Amino acid sequence: MTAPLSRPVPAAAFVVIALLVDAVIKYAVEVYLPFHRMIPVLPFLGLFKTYNPGIAFSLLSDTNGWALVGLRLVIVAVVIYLWRKTAPGQTWALLGFALVVAGALGNILDHFIYGHVVDYIRFHVGGWTFPIFNLADSYITVGAVLIFAQEFLFKGAGRGEG
């Protein structure tokens, strides 16, 4: 069976929908959440609006914003190339690539709209806090895990189809 995300139209639709969900949430965060003020959701989870001028975990935050956009676009191009080379039966990898592309584009869109990435999810235990992140970052992380799972846990599954 050919996975829907191996075909261009369903794949593009998935990425656009994921991108829109991310953008709407970030807009709501920008409008409604106070800057650098914790809003508890659960004992270990809160909303905390902050800005990230760099890439993941504020790496390269001293780099020119447009250079980061260029770097992200190159990464997106490589991921799309790998996505297109993936066998149609590798459902988990195809979903993973779609999520990685949607997440990367979501953070690129932030640079165009806000001049930085909007982060707002804070996991914490006691005094320890995981770096604050957003839905696009979650897309990238979950996508990478799915690609890894397809490659190493389900090795060979779906490779012969297509």
C-alpha positions in Angstrom: 0.0 0.0 0.0 1.3 3.5 -0.9 1.3 5.9 2.0 -0.6 9.1 1.4 2.4 11.2 2.4 4.4 9.7 -0.5 2.2 11.6 -2.9 2.8 15.4 -3.4 -0.8 16.8 -2.9 -1.6 15.0 0.4 2.0 15.7 1.6 1.8 19.4 0.8 -1.7 19.6 2.4 -0.4 17.9 5.6 2.6 20.3 5.8 0.3 23.4 5.2 -2.2 22.3 7.8 0.5 21.6 10.4 2.1 25.0 9.5 -1.2 26.8 9.9 -1.8 25.2 13.3 1.7 26.3 14.5 1.2 29.8 13.1 -2.2 30.3 14.7 -0.9 29.1 18.1 2.1 31.4 17.9 -0.1 34.3 17.0 -2.3 33.6 20.0 0.8 33.4 22.2 2.0 36.7 20.9 -1.3 38.4 21.5 -2.4 36.9 24.8 0.6 35.6 26.8 2.6 38.0 28.8 6.4 38.1 28.1 8.5 36.1 30.5 5.7 35.3 32.9 4.9 31.7 33.9 1.4 30.5 33.5 1.1 27.1 35.1 -0.9 24.4 33.2 0.2 21.3 35.2 2.7 20.9 38.0 5.5 20.1 35.5 4.2 22.2 32.5 3.6 25.8 31.9 3.3 28.5 29.2 6.1 31.0 29.2 6.5 33.3 26.2 10.1 34.0 25.2 11.9 34.7 22.0 14.7 32.7 20.4 16.9 34.6 17.9 18.8 31.4 17.0 18.0 27.8 16.3 17.2 25.0 18.7 18.1 25.8 22.3 19.3 29.3 21.2 22.3 27.9 19.3 23.7 30.4 16.8 21.7 33.2 18.5 24.5 35.7 17.6 24.3 34.8 13.9 22.5 37.1 11.5 18.8 36.2 11.3 18.9 36.0 7.5 21.8 33.6 7.6 19.8 31.4 9.9 16.8 31.5 7.5 19.2 30.5 4.7 20.6 27.7 6.7 17.1 26.5 7.6 16.1 26.6 3.9 19.1 24.5 2.9 18.1 22.0 5.7 14.5 21.9 4.4 15.7 21.3 0.8 17.9 18.4 2.0 15.0 16.9 4.1 12.6 17.2 1.1 15.2 15.5 -1.1 15.4 12.6 1.4 11.6 12.6 1.7 11.2 12.2 -2.0 13.8 9.4 -2.1 11.9 7.4 0.6 10.0 4.3 -0.5 6.2 4.8 -0.5 5.7 2.0 2.0 7.8 3.6 4.7 4.9 5.3 6.4 6.6 6.3 9.6 9.6 7.9 7.8 7.2 9.7 5.4 5.2 11.2 8.3 8.5 12.0 10.0 9.8 13.9 7.0 6.5 15.8 6.7 6.7 16.8 10.4 10.3 18.0 10.1 9.5 20.1 7.0 6.4 21.6 8.7 8.4 22.4 11.9 11.3 23.9 10.0 9.0 26.0 7.9 7.1 27.1 11.0 10.3 28.5 12.6 11.3 30.1 9.3 7.9 31.8 9.1 8.5 33.2 12.6 11.7 34.9 11.4 9.7 36.6 8.6 6.8 37.6 10.8 8.4 38.4 14.1 12.2 38.6 13.5 12.7 35.7 15.9 11.2 32.3 16.9 8.3 32.4 19.4 8.8 29.8 22.1 6.2 29.1 24.8 6.2 25.5 26.2 8.0 25.1 29.5 8.6 21.7 31.1 10.1 21.9 34.6 10.7 19.8 37.7 11.6 21.7 40.8 14.3 24.2 39.9 15.2 22.4 36.6 13.7 23.6 33.4 14.0 22.0 29.9 14.7 24.7 27.3 11.5 26.4 26.3 10.2 25.4 22.9 7.2 25.5 20.6 4.9 23.3 18.5 7.2 23.5 15.4 10.1 22.3 17.6 7.9 19.4 18.6 7.1 18.6 15.0 10.8 18.4 14.3 11.6 16.2 17.3 8.7 13.8 16.7 9.5 13.7 13.0 13.1 12.8 13.7 12.1 10.1 16.1 9.7 8.6 13.5 12.4 8.7 10.8 14.9 7.0 13.3 12.2 4.4 14.2 11.5 3.6 10.6 15.2 3.2 9.8 16.4 1.3 12.9 13.4 -0.3 14.5 11.4 -1.2 11.4 14.4 -1.7 9.2 13.5 -2.7 5.7 9.7 -2.4 6.3 8.1 -0.9 3.3 11.3 -0.5 1.3 10.3 -2.7 -1.5 7.0 -1.0 -2.3 6.5 1.6 -4.9 
